[in-house]
Amino acid sequence: MPKHGLTEISKSFFVDPHYQAALSTAGLLSTDDVFSFEAAENLTKTNLAAFRHRLRFEIDAPGWSQPTTVFLKRYHLPPAAHQLGNWLAARARKSCGALEYAVTSELSAAGIGTPKPICYGEQWNLLFEKRSFIIAEKIPDAKALERKLPRCFSKPPTRENLKVRRSFIAELAHFIKRFHETGYRHRDLYFSHIFRDGDGRFFLIDLARAFKPRLLARRFQIKDLAQLYYSAPGRQFSRTDRLRFYVAYSGRRELTVRDKVFIREVVQRVRRMARHNRKHGRQVPFES
């Protein structure tokens, strides 16, 4: 039975029909197949929760003259507390994989760039999730802002170069504004999770924690913008650049008293983040 454009080809195993043959060739026909699959590069980091695993591999995607890269996220026996938190945030009982698929699909439908999900599946132990996964296609010709900013940020500050830089800041602000206007908050909105392709389009990745807060939406909006501020490197983004970002984000030419209070709260949160990370010997990007 089709579900959100995917087809269920085995129990609780949903696939985009255009990728079914490629996944079948890779031996991925069920959730059991996915969790026994090892023909992939392991991307799991030491600071990643033990129940989460990330892998990368290639498939022969439709319409491509060469294999395309996909990313697999697997969740095995997520803690009950983690699952309950997800259910409260989503206001529904969903597995980790299904939840990320639902968020990604909804944002994509709203015009927010996201990785294209091509498959997900789940298995349950009575009430709680046993395991789940999601497979998404790599965003073509795109890199994280953490790894690559437009060349205007590394060139001398000529009049033309500053014009291009300000245009980029405004485009990024409008993208984040459109994301927040969907009602979603990312909760992990660092430069490492914002991608930009060769055509200048922005994308959001790692949407496992994104949700629509029924309460405290402003608080999570502040958290998102603080993470963005924190991860924007100081050697490329001046205080004036950061203010320009907020002006474009707010859509107002003149800041109100409420805007100034909001900015102050963002900066206060950034400073708390900086103190915490300096205490643990970690770099603080906006101070670089």
Secondary structure, DSSP 4 states (H G I P E B T S, - for coil): -EETTEEEEETTEEE-GGGHHHHHHTT--SHHHHHH---SEE---TTS-TTEEEEEEEE--TT-SS-EEEEEEEEES--HHHHHHHHHHHTS---HHHHHHHHHHHHHHTT----EEEEEEEEEETTEEEEEEEEEEPPTTEEETTT---GGGTS---HHHHHHHHHHHHHHHHHHHHHHHTT-B-S---GGGEEEETTS-EEE---TT-B--SS-HHHHHHHHHHHHHHHS-TTT--HHHHHHHHHHHHT-SS--HHHHHHHHHHHHHHHHHHHHHHHTT---GGG-
